[in-house]
Amino acid sequence: MMMLISRTIALFLLACYLSGCSILRTQEEPADHATFNPSILHDQHMVLIDNIDHFSLIGRLGVMTNPKGFSGRVNWQHAPDKDNIDVFSPLGGKVANIIKTDEEVVLTNSKDEHVSSPDAEILTEETLGFRLPLSGLSYWALGRPSDTGLVEYMTWDENGRINKLKQNGWEIQYQDYEANEGYFLPKKITLRTDVLIIKLIVEKWSELQTR
């Protein structure tokens, strides 16, 4: 009888020991660090935001250039075939409305005069005094490269979000991102050329739609 009890206790202790070892091994198994690899996170982030083809934003726009600069507010609605941008002075007066389609860009100034051109940068430089790169900006505003033009370099942070990008003669730097409708989108963006600095601070993203 005593031998049977001893054998039962021994089997119980052995089972506990083996179970404990199994638990210990499970706890000590290294985490899958590939999930946290910035390159993998970057690819995952790009897949998400590459599907966004509609958005609206409200923000502040600052421009530093010679012979003059500009500061004000911007209200922008973007769709694949059309951009509609209202630019306001710091006091709230509308400086310009810009409508860009695949065929042309039309700018309406504060005097309700209409000026059109096939090139957004030339049009805005001649009318506003600074180049506004609308063709690339709808991509860069979302924190992704434009689908046209060579990317000279691109870096991203530990979360896989772009922090520096150079494309089509523009250097773009992202200072901050925030969560919006399930996406992490830029909040502060600086665009530079040799003669021009544009700063866009997004105060509100809305109406995000995907393909």
Long-range contacts (C-beta under 8 A, 24 or more apart in sequence): 38-156, 38-157, 38-158, 38-159, 38-160, 39-160, 40-160, 41-158, 41-159, 41-160, 42-156, 42-160, 42-161, 42-162, 43-160, 44-160, 45-159, 45-160, 45-161, 45-184, 46-144, 46-160, 48-183, 49-142, 49-143, 49-144, 49-183, 49-185, 50-144, 51-210, 51-211, 52-142, 52-183, 52-208, 52-209, 52-210, 53-79, 53-80, 53-209, 53-210, 53-211, 54-78, 54-79, 54-80, 54-207, 54-208, 54-209, 54-210, 55-141, 55-142, 55-205, 55-206, 55-207, 55-208, 55-209, 56-205, 56-206, 56-207, 57-141, 57-202, 57-203, 57-204, 57-205, 57-206, 58-202, 58-203, 58-204, 58-206, 59-200, 59-201, 59-202, 59-203, 59-204, 60-199, 60-200, 60-201, 60-203, 61-87, 61-198, 61-199, 61-200, 62-198, 62-199, 62-200, 62-201, 63-130, 63-196, 63-197, 63-198, 63-199, 64-196, 64-197, 65-129, 65-130, 65-195, 65-196, 65-197, 66-195, 67-129, 68-129, 69-130, 70-128, 70-129, 70-130, 74-200, 76-141, 77-207, 78-138, 78-141, 83-134, 83-138, 85-134, 87-128, 95-128, 96-127, 96-128, 98-124, 98-132, 98-134, 100-134, 105-134, 130-196, 130-198, 131-193, 131-196, 132-198, 133-168, 133-170, 133-191, 136-167, 136-168, 136-170, 137-191, 140-165, 140-167, 140-170, 140-172, 140-189, 140-191, 141-186, 141-189, 141-200, 141-202, 142-185, 142-186, 143-174, 143-177, 143-184, 143-185, 143-186, 159-184, 169-193, 180-205, 180-208, 181-205, 181-208, 183-208
